[in-house]
Every structure is written in structure tokens, then in C-alpha cells.
Amino acid sequence: MRITIVGCGDAFGSGGRYNTASLVEISDPEAGDRVCLLDCGATTMTALNAMGIDPDRIDLIMLTHLHGDHFGGIPFLLLDAQWIRQRERPLRIVGPPGTIGRLAATLENLFAGSSAETPWTFEWQVEEMEPGSHRIIEGFSIHTVEVFHPCGAPPTAVRLEAGGKVFVHSGDTVWTDALPQIAAGADLLFLECFAIEETPPHLNYAKLLAKRGAFDAKRVVLTHMGPTMLDFRDQVDRALFELAEDGLVFNL
């Protein structure tokens, strides 16, 4: 499993970072190479182009929750696939309950008429996955759990497994005991850490430092950092946490 940080920024692009998106690549002996984009924030197409990553390789977009910095890039990706790349391969989009309606409304609001008038050259479908459920999708074993982050639909943390490797992303959330549970035994864990001190509805460094012993993941990476965390990063205990940067690659 290979994970590339396409974007690790907060909703506001603090520090010049791109919105949340992680490219997860696996080599499946039966299905062949498969690629999942975990979250697709509003700046994702810009980030993919800047990094020279072809979005046509993506088989699956998996969403943690329905805030614009986590799913707002999908309309741009779809229309780029149609009009720039003339994509032919199918694309699956999976998210928590509410994804179908929210994405349809976002596509129409951003590009009026595109829903009905676009002569799609490729098949794409949107599916919803109940928190707490498990599915096998495009070669990935996926488990989600509901966390706490108001967004008009259930927010989730996501666990991706393939080839004996496990990658977990907290999504955006305040502290919940569901996090160490879904991250149990993970090879790589991304935890959002927006601020130094408590700033609902996000995790913060003080809380994660106090709770670090609850996680047994082999590597824990802090992501989605806001201004106070970016200013504080030189003081983060690097023996306990790694820090995300756009473009970082993890080979598991």
C-alpha cells in the first residue's frame, strides 16, 4: 500500500496547503492495481495537477464527511474527466448517508445544467455507506465509524485495508473513543489536529498528546493543521507524532 498526501490543509488553506485528499494505491493480484482517493477537497484538482498525478487512475473516491474541504473537489474532477481527459473507465464515489443528494446539489450549484446536459463518456455512480458498516470496494476492505463533527450528515472515520496493510483516517472530529478502536493495529494513522488547545468541532494537540497511549498504530501523523498548530509544529513531540506535508509519500 502506498499513500500520497495530495492535501493536508484545513478548510482555509492555512500555510498554503491544499484541502484534504490522500491517494491510496494497492496492487491486487486478482484485480490488478487499484487506486482510492480518500476525500477530495475543493482544491484537489489543482493539487493533483501540481503533483503530476493523473486523476484518470482513480477507481474510487471514498469520503469521510460532507464539508467542502473534503468533498468539494468532486464536481471539478468529474468535469475534468469528461471534457479534458475524455475518461472512459468507470468511477465509484462512496460516502456517508446524504452523499447522493449533497453531491448532486453541489454539482448543479457550481456548474448549472451540467447534471442534465453533460453527455458523460464514462460511467460514474455515487453510493452511500452507513457508519459502522463494512464493505469490499474496488479491492479495498473498508470499515467506517461515526465520529462527531457537525456537517449535516453523519461524519466518519475510515479504515482501509488491503494486502495485509491498514491505513486509517480520523476525518474531522472532536475526541471520541471510537478513534482508537477503528485504528487498532493500523500501520498508518492520520489524525486531524486543527489547533493546540480545544477548538470544537476539531481535535487538538493537547487532547491527542493526553490520549496518545490509547493508540497502537505503528505511525501516527497529524494532519488538517490550522494556524496555531502550524506555528507550534517545531514543538510537537516527534517521538510520538509525525506531521503531514503535501506531497509526502508513505510506503507500507
Salt bridges, closest charged atoms under 4 A:
GLU25 OE2 - ARG2 NE 3.63
GLU25 OE1 - ARG57 NH2 2.30
ASP39 OD2 - HIS70 ND1 2.82
ASP54 OD1 - ARG85 NH1 3.55
ASP56 OD1 - ARG87 NH1 3.77
ASP59 OD1 - ARG34 NH1 3.84
ASP59 OD1 - ARG89 NH2 2.23
ASP69 OD2 - HIS70 NE2 3.45
ASP69 OD2 - HIS224 NE2 3.20
ASP80 OD1 - ARG85 NE 2.44
GLU127 OE2 - ARG92 NE 2.83
GLU127 OE1 - ARG135 NH2 2.63
GLU138 OE1 - ARG34 NH2 2.04
GLU138 OE2 - ARG92 NH1 3.58
GLU161 OE2 - ARG159 NE 2.81
ASP172 OD2 - HIS65 NE2 3.56
ASP172 OD2 - HIS70 NE2 3.02
ASP172 OD2 - HIS149 NE2 3.72
ASP172 OD2 - HIS224 NE2 3.24
ASP187 OD1 - LYS218 NZ 3.08
GLU192 OE2 - HIS202 ND1 2.88
GLU192 OE1 - HIS224 ND1 3.86
GLU242 OE2 - ARG219 NE 2.83
GLU245 OE1 - ARG17 NH2 3.02
GLU245 OE2 - ARG233 NH1 3.88
